[in-house]
């Protein structure tokens, strides 16, 4: 009887540790329209304020992918420069806001983090 309880307690402790380990190892996932779009940001070598943000798995939903890539761009500027203001790359048609580029299963935007002095 005592061994059975010890095994259950040990199993419960192992299960709790596994759950906690999973929480600490994985980045927080943000869902857009119910889907996760893995993000990536790349800065220009000459000036890190200029960047390109992209997300993959755009085939899950283009609107969600567009929201996710803007979120990634904003996250990049906030974490690196403490600002959420972005000067988006301008398209040939003009207009305001981000210009979405789609290549296969990726959606990208380019911009520059705006720093006020």
N, C-alpha and C positions, 0 to 999 in steps of 0.2 A: 504494500500500500504506500509506504513512504517513498519508494523508488519511483512509483508511477507519478506521484505528485511532483517529485524532483524533475522528472523528464518533462512533464507539462510546463513547469515553471521555466526550465531551461529552454524549451522550445519557444515559449512566449517571449522570453528575453531575446533570443536569437532573431525572432521575427521582428521585434521592435527595433533592434539594432539595424537590421537590414532595411527597414523602412526609413529610419533616420539617415542611414548612409546614402540611400537613394535621393533623399531630399537635399543633402549637402553637396553631392557631386554634380547634380544637374542644374544648369542655369534655369532661371525662372522662365517658363514659356508663356508667352503672351499669345492669345488666340485672336484672330481677326475673322469675322464671319464664321466662327466655329472651327477654324483651321489654324495650324501652326505653319508658318513660312520661315524656314531657317534663314537668319540674316547674316550679312557680312558687310563690313565697311573697309574701305581702303583710302588712305590719304595720299596726296601727292608728296613726293620726296622734298621738293623745294619749299612748299608751304603747306603745312598740315591742315590749315583751315579749309583748303580745297580738298574735296573728297568725293567719292562715289560710294553709294550704298546700294546693296542689292539683296534680293530674297529669291529663294528657289521654290519650286513646287507651285508655280503660278497656275498650273493646270487645275488646281483645286478651286480656283476662283479668282478672276482678275481683279475684282473690286477689293477683295480681302488682301491680295498681294500688293495692291497699290497703297492701301492703308498701312500694311506692314512695313513697306519700304520707307514711307514717310516717318513712321515710328522709329525705324532704325537710324535714319538720318538725324532725327531730333535727338535720339539717345547719344549718337556719336558727338554731336556738338555740345550737349550738356556735360557728358563725361570728360571731354577733352578741353573745353573752353568755358564751361559754366554758363552757356547761353543756349537758348532754344531758337534764336532767330537765325534764319537761313536765307541767303540770297541764292535763289535757284538758278541753274543754268538756263539761258534763254533759248527758246526754240526759234526756228526760222519763221514761224507764223506769229511770233510775238506772244502776247498773252502773259498772264501771271500764274504763279504757282509752279509746282514741279513738272518737269517734262519726263514722262515715263518712257523708258526704252525697254522693249521686250526682245529677248534673244533666247529662243528655245523655251526652256522652262524657267527662265530668270526674268525678273523685272528690276530695272535699275533707275536711279536718279542721281544727278550730279548737282553739287552746290558748294557754297562757301559759308562757313560759320561766321556770323557777323559779331564782332567784338566791339563794344562801345568803350571809348576811352574818356 
